[in-house]
Amino acid sequence: MEQLLHAIDAIDRIGNDEWLATLDDRKRTELEFHNRDRDPEFRKQAASSSDTFEKFYGNKKYYGAARRSKLYVDNWIADHGRGRIFLDYACGNGQYALHAAKSGAKLALGFDISDVSVQNARRNAAGLTNIRYFQADAENTRLPDECIDAVICSGMLHHLDLSFAFPELRRILKPGGKVLAVEALDYNPAIKLYRSLTPDMRTEWEKAHILSLKDLAFAGRFFEVTDVKYWHVVGYAGGKFPALLPALDALDRLLEVIPLANRLAWIFTFCLVKPPRN
């Protein structure tokens, strides 16, 4: 673990000019977008106008309807983080690394391309000694080989070039290590229409790279893909109509296990396992 901490210290010492010079235009756009999106002052200003808040953050209400998938993710993190080196990959404001640290991780790590996100995460984790946040590129983390036991990658793979991200995840995982990926699924026409009508909530790359089962097949070149689960075929509507959420959840429990119907899920989760050494 000492080598890993030294590597993080070295990453932290990279100057801003040197850091920006490593990023292409796509990554700089992602950095700028997420700096704005997670800037507490910008969010506060947006909240002062219902129209502005809806324009930039209107999708947030739907995440309140994703309680069952969130519980699944939280339990996975607690189980796989306890006593291990755990990574929140492209961590945003760092809530999953924080959960891992509080659940007993030996060391919880989180990185993001957005320096604003890293600053937010560090404030949220003040006082904890088993957690580190740093700014890094998900496609070239600069972390040592085979240094991580378990990874959560929540809602971020569609921001990345998977031909770089999957090999990088495989490189930093220890043999037998696991990644839990949580992603939107690109089949539901109602959700696709909503995305097209809310362009300010996403970057151009993100809009074009929502994951499909083709991406799952591509992941199989680098990992064993297990535990594929589909979530919220209709339940996302509970974000708009909270009173309907119990009934929608009950219906989802049926639809999520019906082949083809479950392809209309809003979210799917899957586990990527790096094979152990023989």
GUKOLBA-285961 format. One record per residue: residue number from 0; residue in one letter; x, y, z of N, C-alpha, C, CB in turn. Coordinates in steps of 0.001 Angstrom, whole numbers, plus 500000, padded with zeros to 6 digits. Glycine has a CB too. Example, Ala and Ser with C-alpha at 12.3 -4.5 7.8 and 13.67 -1.06 7.14 Angstrom:
// GUKOLBA-285961
0,a,513190,494310,507800,512300,495500,507800,513200,496700,507800,511308,495527,509046
1,s,512850,497750,507080,513670,498940,507140,512900,500030,507870,514084,499402,505725
***
This chain:
// GUKOLBA-285961
0,m,500826,498796,500000,500000,500000,500000,500866,501262,500000,499063,500001,501215
1,e,502085,501146,500519,502980,502296,500557,503291,502785,499148,504275,501942,501293
2,q,503526,501859,498208,503793,502239,496823,502592,502985,496231,504122,500991,495974
3,l,501397,502526,496563,500185,503173,496065,500066,504598,496591,498948,502365,496460
4,l,500317,504790,497870,500228,506133,498458,501282,507066,497872,500387,506060,499982
5,h,502475,506533,497623,503520,507346,496984,503071,507769,495578,504866,506556,496912
6,a,502416,506853,494863,501947,507169,493515,500889,508273,493555,501378,505910,492833
7,i,500006,508219,494536,498973,509256,494666,499612,510596,495023,497927,508856,495739
8,d,500603,510562,495906,501326,511803,496233,501943,512412,494976,502427,511531,497288
9,a,502516,511567,494111,503129,512056,492876,502075,512643,491940,503891,510924,492171
10,i,500922,512015,491870,499829,512538,491041,499396,513910,491562,498620,511552,491029
11,d,499295,514026,492870,498883,515298,493479,499876,516424,493203,498717,515125,494980
12,r,501131,516089,492943,502146,517119,492713,502170,517617,491269,503511,516585,493082
13,i,501408,517009,490390,501395,517443,488993,500775,518835,488909,500610,516432,488098
14,g,501462,519763,488295,500965,521125,488160,499801,521206,487188,502077,522044,487710
15,n,499011,522258,487327,497805,522381,486515,498123,522465,485019,497016,523607,486944
16,d,499167,523214,484644,499521,523334,483231,499933,521982,482654,500652,524353,483048
17,e,500721,521249,483425,501155,519918,482969,499953,518987,482856,502210,519318,483938
18,w,499057,519070,483828,497856,518227,483824,496997,518513,482590,497032,518454,485110
19,l,496726,519790,482327,495876,520147,481195,496518,519743,479864,495589,521651,481204
20,a,497835,519772,479821,498537,519414,478589,498362,517938,478243,500017,519742,478716
21,t,498008,517114,479210,497801,515682,478955,496411,515378,478418,498032,514892,480224
22,l,495510,516359,478429,494114,516121,478070,493827,516574,476642,493183,516842,479048
23,d,493111,515747,475905,492662,516163,474579,491392,516996,474711,492417,514932,473665
24,d,490855,517463,473588,489694,518358,473625,488484,517692,474273,489337,518813,472214
25,r,488276,516406,474003,487142,515705,474608,487219,515727,476132,487086,514259,474110
26,k,488396,515450,476650,488546,515387,478103,488472,516771,478733,489867,514720,478470
27,r,488983,517767,478041,488859,519135,478571,487399,519562,478622,489669,520129,477709
28,t,486630,519169,477623,485197,519472,477637,484506,518798,478812,484543,519033,476324
29,e,484871,517549,479080,484296,516842,480226,484668,517547,481534,484779,515371,480252
30,l,485930,517940,481647,486381,518643,482855,485578,519924,483057,487890,518967,482767
31,e,485463,520719,482021,484740,521991,482131,483265,521771,482449,484877,522794,480836
32,f,482654,520778,481814,481243,520497,482059,481015,520099,483511,480748,519391,481124
33,h,481846,519195,484028,481625,518711,485390,482057,519726,486441,482368,517409,485605
34,n,483014,520570,486121,483322,521668,487041,482115,522586,487205,484536,522472,486536
35,r,481471,522903,486106,480265,523733,486191,479144,522999,486912,479801,524149,484791
36,d,478933,521742,486527,477812,520976,487054,477908,520788,488567,477741,519624,486369
37,r,479125,520671,489082,479307,520374,490504,479780,521575,491311,480290,519249,490667
38,d,479790,522720,490695,480158,523954,491397,479024,524339,492339,480459,525111,490387
39,p,479252,524335,493659,478167,524665,494597,477551,526036,494337,478682,524612,496018
40,e,478368,526984,493908,477845,528333,493663,476932,528344,492437,479002,529336,493473
41,f,477337,527639,491379,476487,527568,490186,475169,526883,490514,477206,526820,489046
42,r,475248,525815,491288,474016,525097,491649,473105,525980,492501,474351,523793,492409
43,k,473714,526741,493395,472929,527650,494232,472231,528704,493374,473828,528331,495284
44,q,472955,529259,492412,472354,530247,491515,471247,529620,490675,473421,530862,490602
45,a,471462,528403,490194,470442,527721,489400,469186,527465,490216,470985,526405,488855
46,a,469372,527164,491506,468232,526866,492370,467346,528083,492608,468717,526327,493695
47,s,467876,529281,492366,467085,530492,492575,466049,530703,491472,467998,531700,492656
48,s,466153,529930,490395,465190,530003,489300,464755,528592,488948,465792,530728,488057
49,s,463474,528298,489058,462991,526943,488791,463264,526532,487348,461493,526843,489089
50,d,463155,527473,486411,463417,527150,485005,464886,526797,484780,463018,528327,484106
51,t,465785,527575,485399,467213,527306,485242,467591,525985,485890,468042,528440,485843
52,f,467050,525735,487071,467366,524477,487753,466871,523289,486935,466739,524451,489165
53,e,465676,523411,486373,465129,522323,485557,465990,522104,484314,463669,522629,485150
54,k,466516,523173,483748,467332,523076,482548,468609,522273,482793,467680,524464,482044
55,f,469264,522517,483919,470554,521889,484182,470476,520678,485107,471482,522895,484770
56,y,469499,520656,486008,469455,519609,487029,468100,518903,487119,469797,520200,488368
57,g,467267,519073,486125,465921,518517,486193,465872,517005,486265,465146,518963,485023
58,n,466924,516341,485803,466939,514880,485855,467184,514336,487259,467994,514348,484921
59,k,467632,515184,488190,467987,514695,489522,466789,514093,490248,468577,515822,490351
60,k,465599,514602,489958,464418,514096,490669,464172,512615,490381,463183,514909,490282
61,y,464596,512148,489221,464355,510756,488865,465238,509801,489665,464588,510552,487381
62,y,466382,510291,490127,467264,509415,490891,466668,509047,492247,468616,510080,491085
63,g,465726,509860,492725,465033,509503,493953,464169,508268,493808,464193,510645,494409
64,a,463830,507926,492551,463017,506729,492297,463876,505472,492167,462186,506918,491029
65,a,465196,505629,492203,466106,504502,491991,466561,503900,493321,467324,504948,491171
66,r,465647,503789,494263,466031,503360,495616,466536,501928,495654,464856,503502,496558
67,r,465906,501049,494910,466304,499629,494991,467686,499407,494392,465278,498739,494268
68,s,467962,500021,493249,469301,499847,492672,470359,500517,493545,469354,500423,491243
69,k,470021,501637,494156,470978,502313,495044,471305,501442,496255,470418,503675,495508
70,l,470291,500791,496822,470529,499903,497960,471433,498744,497563,469203,499370,498513
71,y,471210,498204,496382,472058,497121,495878,473513,497587,495774,471549,496630,494498
72,v,473712,498773,495217,475062,499317,495058,475705,499578,496418,475025,500614,494230
73,d,474956,500189,497326,475489,500476,498661,475918,499196,499371,474446,501219,499505
74,n,475110,498150,499264,475450,496877,499906,476679,496248,499267,474269,495907,499830
75,w,476791,496362,497952,477960,495806,497257,479224,496508,497720,477805,495936,495725
76,i,479168,497814,497831,480338,498573,498263,480746,498183,499678,480059,500077,498190
77,a,479771,498078,500568,480091,497698,501946,480717,496308,501996,478829,497742,502823
78,d,480181,495369,501209,480681,493992,501235,482078,493886,500613,479710,493065,500497
79,h,482294,494580,499508,483547,494424,498772,484618,495438,499183,483282,494547,497294
80,g,484216,496449,499929,485186,497433,500383,485788,497119,501733,484555,498766,500434
81,r,485060,496414,502558,485502,496179,503936,486843,495448,503970,484446,495371,504704
82,g,487837,496098,504601,489154,495491,504765,490002,495487,503512,489001,494106,505240
83,r,489547,496167,502453,490241,496118,501169,490615,497526,500694,489367,495416,500117
84,i,491366,497575,499598,491656,498837,498922,490586,499032,497861,493103,498849,498293
85,f,489802,500062,498040,488594,500280,497251,488723,501583,496469,487337,500309,498160
86,l,488286,501566,495217,488394,502745,494358,487023,503166,493842,489339,502469,493183
87,d,486714,504447,494043,485552,505100,493419,486078,505758,492152,484849,506164,494396
88,y,485828,505106,491020,486436,505449,489732,485604,506536,489052,486551,504191,488816
89,a,486235,507704,488823,485497,508883,488345,484403,509204,489362,484881,508637,486910
90,c,484848,509671,490520,484049,509635,491751,483036,510754,491891,484948,509671,492917
91,g,483062,511781,491029,482169,512911,491274,482477,513514,492628,480691,512480,491198
92,n,481435,513748,493414,481625,514318,494748,482011,513292,495805,480377,515014,495177
93,g,482272,512061,495369,482954,511089,496226,482117,510329,497218,483975,511760,496953
94,q,480798,510244,497002,479961,509625,498026,480222,508130,498181,478508,509851,497700
95,y,480600,507447,497100,480800,506002,497217,482119,505680,497918,480770,505346,495831
96,a,483174,506436,497656,484414,506237,498409,484182,506518,499876,485537,507133,497867
97,l,483392,507534,500155,483070,507865,501542,482328,506716,502213,482230,509149,501608
98,h,481375,506129,501492,480630,504986,502024,481569,503805,502284,479506,504571,501049
99,a,482508,503562,501354,483463,502471,501546,484336,502710,502770,484338,502306,500305
100,a,484808,503953,502932,485647,504278,504083,484894,504055,505386,486133,505725,503998
101,k,483653,504505,505431,482848,504347,506642,482445,502895,506876,481606,505218,506559
102,s,482487,502080,505818,482142,500662,505934,483345,499807,506294,481535,500165,504638
103,g,484503,500437,506504,485664,499698,506985,486701,499358,505944,485220,498468,507606
104,a,486739,500098,504841,487797,499859,503850,489166,500099,504474,487607,500771,502611
105,k,490123,499271,504089,491497,499514,504520,491961,500870,504006,492441,498390,504023
106,l,491643,501149,502744,491897,502443,502139,490861,502656,501042,493354,502535,501575
107,a,490143,503759,501112,489175,504126,500083,489760,505268,499263,487799,504531,500711
108,l,489693,505118,497959,490234,506123,497047,489131,506615,496116,491421,505548,496230
109,g,489259,507865,495693,488368,508398,494682,489119,509394,493831,487132,509046,495317
110,f,488920,509323,492534,489504,510338,491668,488469,510787,490649,490771,509803,490963
111,d,488687,511983,490122,487807,512521,489094,488611,513473,488214,486578,513245,489727
112,i,488175,513646,486994,488824,514598,486095,488555,516038,486516,488351,514380,484662
113,s,487475,516246,487280,487042,517579,487706,487678,517957,489038,485512,517638,487818
114,d,488453,519042,489055,489049,519488,490304,487994,519999,491285,490075,520573,490032
115,v,486899,520561,490768,485814,520998,491655,485220,519796,492385,484713,521741,490853
116,s,485040,518698,491673,484514,517482,492298,485449,516980,493396,484306,516386,491243
117,v,486746,516985,493114,487720,516515,494108,487693,517411,495349,489146,516482,493501
118,q,487592,518713,495161,487502,519630,496304,486248,519344,497132,487497,521098,495820
119,n,485117,519132,496463,483879,518801,497176,484044,517511,497974,482704,518666,496188
120,a,484640,516504,497339,484818,515210,497982,485706,515317,499220,485411,514213,496998
121,r,486777,516077,499105,487682,516230,500250,486981,516914,501420,488927,517031,499846
122,r,486145,517904,501130,485386,518545,502213,484446,517547,502870,484588,519752,501680
123,n,483789,516724,502064,482826,515771,502608,483487,514710,503475,482068,515107,501486
124,a,484769,514425,503219,485465,513352,503940,486378,513876,505041,486276,512522,502971
125,a,486271,515132,505384,487142,515719,506410,487078,514917,507700,486750,517179,506680
126,g,488246,514588,508240,488329,513867,509508,488563,512376,509363,487087,514083,510279
127,l,488322,511812,508185,488568,510386,507981,490020,510165,507573,487611,509811,506911
128,t,490625,509121,508098,492044,508866,507833,492276,507754,506811,492746,508512,509120
129,n,491232,507042,506421,491394,505917,505493,490834,506228,504109,490712,504677,506051
130,i,490964,507490,503685,490404,507895,502405,491303,508945,501754,488970,508440,502584
131,r,491443,508843,500416,492194,509835,499644,491432,510153,498364,493628,509323,499318
132,y,491396,511426,498014,490829,511867,496745,491908,512590,495952,489593,512786,496969
133,f,491873,512451,494629,492863,513118,493792,492287,513299,492391,494193,512310,493746
134,q,492871,514218,491651,492442,514500,490289,493227,513614,489332,492634,516002,489941
135,a,492513,512912,488442,493195,512014,487521,492306,511751,486311,493570,510689,488222
136,d,492920,511169,485307,492276,510801,484053,491880,509329,484136,493218,511068,482827
137,a,490607,509015,483986,490132,507640,484131,490724,506696,483089,488627,507607,484042
138,e,491163,507229,481959,491727,506386,480914,493242,506227,481053,491393,506960,479553
139,n,493821,506968,482000,495268,506889,482266,495492,507371,483695,496110,507754,481228
140,t,495196,506511,484665,495119,506928,486066,496476,507235,486684,494443,505863,486870
141,r,497551,506655,486149,498906,506739,486721,499048,505946,488020,499272,508193,486976
142,l,498068,505137,488346,498175,504276,489517,499050,503071,489192,496777,503820,489995
143,p,499645,502446,490215,500481,501265,489963,499660,500094,489427,501202,500845,491244
144,d,500334,499160,488776,499680,497940,488327,499145,497155,489527,500657,497075,487504
145,e,497991,496553,489354,497431,495564,490289,497460,496056,491737,498200,494249,490182
146,c,496892,497261,491940,496932,497864,493282,495562,497968,493943,497544,499237,493202
147,i,494485,497637,493221,493125,497865,493709,492386,496542,493833,492360,498822,492772
148,d,491659,496376,494943,490869,495156,495154,489491,495231,494517,490722,494886,496633
149,a,488833,496380,494632,487451,496502,494153,487194,497939,493708,486436,496081,495260
150,v,486315,498072,492709,486039,499370,492092,484535,499543,491932,486755,499499,490719
151,i,484051,500731,492221,482711,501119,491806,482865,502136,490682,481874,501706,493008
152,c,482157,501895,489588,482159,502821,488459,480701,503141,488168,482896,502216,487188
153,s,480223,504226,488725,478801,504547,488687,478523,505701,487727,478297,504896,490089
154,g,477812,505392,486649,477370,506422,485726,478483,507162,485033,476534,507385,486436
155,m,479632,506508,484811,480769,507217,484222,481336,506551,482977,481851,507349,485236
156,l,481062,505270,482739,481649,504616,481579,481219,505284,480277,481267,503148,481559
157,h,480011,505816,480239,479542,506450,479002,480198,507808,478749,478035,506618,479050
158,h,480984,508283,479697,481786,509491,479491,483163,509165,478914,481943,510248,480808
159,l,483484,507882,478781,484847,507463,478486,484934,506730,477154,485374,506578,479598
160,d,486155,506652,476642,486455,505788,475508,486774,504406,476098,487661,506358,474625
161,l,485871,503465,475898,485997,502163,476565,487213,501380,476080,484738,501339,476341
162,s,487709,501701,474889,488903,501009,474401,490136,501371,475217,489140,501338,472934
163,f,490059,502476,475967,491113,502840,476911,490712,502522,478352,491448,504323,476778
164,a,489447,502742,478687,489002,502593,480076,489049,501144,480551,487592,503132,480229
165,f,488575,500205,479735,488571,498809,480170,489994,498261,480376,487828,497951,479147
166,p,490932,498493,479451,492298,498029,479727,492913,498687,480969,493184,498301,478522
167,e,492586,499965,481203,493133,500636,482377,492554,500039,483661,492845,502146,482314
168,l,491270,499773,483670,490663,499128,484838,491294,497754,485073,489130,498991,484651
169,r,491482,496991,484021,492096,495672,484168,493522,495802,484711,492102,494923,482815
170,r,494247,496804,484235,495642,496976,484660,495757,497255,486148,496293,498104,483881
171,i,494896,498118,486676,495044,498522,488080,494397,497536,489051,494442,499898,488285
172,l,493545,496634,488549,492917,495652,489429,493880,494526,489778,491662,495081,488779
173,k,493815,494084,491019,494527,492884,491412,493863,491661,490768,494559,492748,492955
174,p,494579,490580,490543,493942,489352,490057,492802,488946,490996,494985,488202,489939
175,g,491673,488644,490417,490490,488338,491205,489700,489557,491619,490878,487583,492411
176,g,490206,490761,491311,489508,491989,491668,488238,492180,490858,490419,493177,491477
177,k,487341,493020,491393,486026,493191,490785,485685,494670,490608,484957,492503,491635
178,v,484923,494927,489541,484353,496236,489272,482838,496083,489248,484891,496833,487926
179,l,482137,496931,489984,480689,497023,489815,480415,498256,488974,479938,497091,491199
180,a,479804,498055,487808,479450,499162,486919,477948,499417,487012,479868,498856,485447
181,v,477593,500686,487087,476198,501132,487152,476002,502115,486010,475846,501791,488555
182,e,475158,501771,485039,475045,502579,483833,473606,502681,483355,475912,502002,482735
183,a,473310,503767,482672,472062,503851,481925,472144,502900,480733,471781,505315,481459
184,l,470974,502422,480297,470896,501478,479183,470215,502167,477993,470118,500183,479600
185,d,470737,501943,476808,470370,502761,475648,469293,502121,474758,471600,503034,474819
186,y,468177,501669,475362,467140,501052,474540,465752,501670,474722,467071,499591,474846
187,n,465470,502265,475861,464121,502748,476140,463833,504013,475327,463945,503025,477651
188,p,462850,503987,474408,462619,505155,473543,462154,506391,474309,461594,504813,472486
189,a,461410,506209,475404,460961,507362,476182,462142,508063,476841,459943,506930,477246
190,i,463079,507284,477344,464265,507867,477978,465165,508514,476932,465046,506793,478763
191,k,465288,507879,475782,466093,508467,474702,465505,509808,474256,466177,507496,473498
192,l,464170,509894,474193,463523,511154,473836,463806,512215,474889,462008,510959,473672
193,y,463719,511841,476170,463999,512792,477247,465418,513336,477131,463797,512129,478619
194,r,466365,512469,476824,467746,512927,476683,467876,513925,475536,468684,511735,476454
195,s,467188,513665,474446,467288,514569,473298,466663,515929,473590,466619,513945,472080
196,l,465700,515962,474524,465018,517216,474847,465708,517996,475960,463591,516935,475244
197,t,466755,517422,476558,467455,518077,477677,468966,518127,477381,467182,517316,479028
198,p,469369,518827,476325,470773,518780,475892,471756,519412,476855,470908,519447,474583
199,d,471306,520348,477710,472242,521033,478595,472692,520184,479772,471622,522292,479104
200,m,472093,519005,479934,472444,518127,481058,473591,517190,480720,471237,517315,481484
201,r,474063,517189,479454,475042,516206,479021,476030,516813,478033,474346,515006,478397
202,t,477229,516230,477987,478167,516594,476940,477794,515853,475653,479625,516270,477367
203,e,478336,516316,474537,478045,515663,473257,478552,514224,473240,478673,516452,472103
204,w,479728,513986,473819,480255,512616,473874,479319,511730,474687,481680,512596,474486
205,e,478889,512214,475822,478012,511434,476696,476733,511030,475973,477670,512230,477958
206,k,476109,511982,475271,474851,511690,474570,475020,510547,473587,474345,512932,473837
207,a,476179,510471,472952,476394,509489,471886,476906,508151,472384,477355,510036,470887
208,h,477166,508014,473697,477827,506800,474185,477124,506150,475373,479239,507120,474568
209,i,475791,506314,475465,475044,505553,476460,475250,504069,476163,473516,505933,476448
210,l,475449,503262,477192,475867,501879,476973,474729,500991,476465,476425,501305,478257
211,s,475119,500016,475662,474212,498981,475193,474861,497624,475482,473891,499151,473663
212,l,474175,496564,475104,474729,495235,475348,475938,494962,474456,473660,494167,475121
213,k,476115,495724,473390,477338,495610,472593,478557,495993,473429,477252,496500,471334
214,d,478377,496997,474284,479490,497411,475150,479783,496344,476201,479173,498756,475835
215,l,478747,495642,476631,478942,494548,477578,479753,493428,476916,477576,494010,478085
216,a,479442,493146,475653,480208,492141,474919,481664,492579,474767,479578,491889,473536
217,f,481889,493879,474536,483254,494387,474435,483987,494238,475760,483249,495854,473997
218,a,483292,494487,476871,483908,494314,478192,484391,492889,478392,482920,494685,479297
219,g,483690,491927,477754,484068,490529,477885,485422,490190,477294,483043,489684,477252
220,r,486007,491107,476508,487366,490888,476007,488414,491067,477099,487658,491836,474857
221,f,488048,491786,478157,489008,492142,479203,488695,491504,480557,489054,493637,479358
222,f,487415,491152,480768,486966,490665,482064,485979,489519,481878,486326,491801,482881
223,e,485762,488806,482963,484586,487950,483045,483415,488839,483464,484802,486752,484058
224,v,482348,488839,482700,481180,489679,482980,480142,488838,483727,480575,490273,481655
225,t,479758,489262,484918,478830,488500,485746,477756,489422,486319,479583,487778,486882
226,d,476741,488806,486900,475722,489504,487703,475093,490686,486965,476336,489993,489003
227,v,474684,490467,485727,473996,491522,484977,472568,491640,485509,473998,491219,483433
228,k,472203,492839,485926,470869,493081,486490,470270,494320,485840,470934,493251,488042
229,y,468959,494283,485632,468230,495388,485022,467327,496034,486065,467403,494903,483804
230,w,467240,497371,486016,466528,498109,487047,465644,499204,486423,467528,498726,488044
231,h,464446,499347,486987,463587,500519,486733,463121,500615,485276,464332,501793,487106
232,v,462347,499612,484871,461765,499626,483531,460707,500724,483417,461150,498252,483194
233,v,459923,500880,484472,458918,501959,484506,459047,502824,485756,457507,501370,484437
234,g,459802,502367,486727,459851,503036,488029,460430,504424,488019,460623,502225,488961
235,y,461216,504759,486981,461768,506112,486913,460668,507167,486889,462653,506258,485681
236,a,459459,506783,486425,458338,507730,486406,457950,508163,487812,457131,507110,485703
237,g,458358,507387,488820,458097,507768,490197,458812,509040,490603,458493,506661,491112
238,g,459832,509424,489864,460484,510707,490135,459573,511876,489831,461759,510831,489327
239,k,458719,511693,488860,457752,512729,488486,456456,512597,489268,457460,512666,486994
240,f,456098,511358,489604,454843,511079,490315,455149,510199,491525,453797,510386,489371
241,p,455658,510782,492603,456121,509990,493763,455055,509083,494356,456620,510911,494837
242,a,453795,509468,494291,452739,508649,494888,452615,507296,494197,451406,509383,494827
243,l,453065,507214,492956,452968,505973,492187,454159,505046,492403,452841,506290,490718
244,l,455163,505503,493111,456409,504744,493198,456234,503334,493760,457388,505493,494044
245,p,455476,503111,494833,455324,501724,495312,454741,500787,494257,454439,501699,496543
246,a,453720,501253,493536,453115,500420,492503,454083,500192,491348,451825,501060,491990
247,l,454822,501236,490962,455792,501107,489879,456922,500160,490261,456357,502474,489509
248,d,457361,500232,491513,458402,499312,491988,457926,497863,491913,458809,499658,493433
249,a,456688,497630,492311,456144,496272,492268,456095,495753,490831,454736,496235,492895
250,l,455693,496616,489899,455663,496232,488492,457069,495991,487964,454965,497307,487659
251,d,458001,496817,488389,459387,496649,487948,459963,495301,488359,460250,497763,488507
252,r,459622,494837,489534,460154,493548,489994,459776,492425,489035,459641,493227,491405
253,l,458663,492566,488359,458253,491578,487353,458958,491827,486024,456727,491613,487153
254,l,458935,493072,485572,459472,493394,484254,460980,493196,484167,459129,494814,483898
255,e,461677,493407,485281,463137,493355,485272,463689,491958,485014,463667,493865,486579
256,v,462859,490931,485143,463333,489560,484917,462721,488943,483667,463015,488688,486125
257,i,461956,489704,482904,461369,489203,481669,462291,489552,480507,459947,489792,481446
258,p,462806,488541,479799,463696,488828,478670,463033,489764,477661,464113,487526,477977
259,l,463829,490632,477092,463435,491675,476146,462736,492837,476835,462528,491095,475079
260,a,461728,492556,477680,461101,493654,478431,462133,494352,479300,459936,493131,479302
261,n,463049,493577,479880,464044,494196,480761,465066,495041,479996,464766,493122,481553
262,r,465110,494907,478666,465998,495758,477879,465547,497223,477906,466061,495256,476436
263,l,464306,497460,478325,463791,498826,478424,464125,499474,479757,462293,498833,478220
264,a,464915,498797,480576,465311,499344,481879,466048,500669,481705,466198,498340,482642
265,w,465870,501528,482691,466624,502783,482725,468084,502510,483064,466010,503763,483747
266,i,468325,501649,484070,469661,501397,484599,469942,499902,484522,469796,501915,486063
267,f,471196,499555,484249,471618,498177,484448,472944,498168,485187,471734,497428,483100
268,t,473157,497097,485937,474395,496914,486684,475040,495611,486242,474136,496915,488217
269,f,476364,495585,486294,477074,494362,485948,478423,494373,486641,477239,494220,484411
270,c,478944,493187,486864,480227,493036,487554,481277,492571,486553,480113,492032,488743
271,l,482431,493202,486607,483575,492840,485783,484631,492227,486695,484141,494081,485007
272,v,485055,491019,486401,486001,490291,487255,487289,490044,486494,485397,488949,487741
273,k,488402,490454,487071,489703,490141,486498,490078,488725,486915,490789,491170,486951
274,p,490335,487847,485986,490614,486445,486357,491798,486344,487316,490894,485602,485098
275,p,491698,485459,488296,492852,485230,489186,493968,484524,488442,492439,484403,490420
276,r,495184,484642,488962,496297,483914,488367,496139,482431,488627,497639,484416,488918
277,n,496546,481627,487664,496489,480177,487841,497585,479697,488776,496604,479468,486495
***
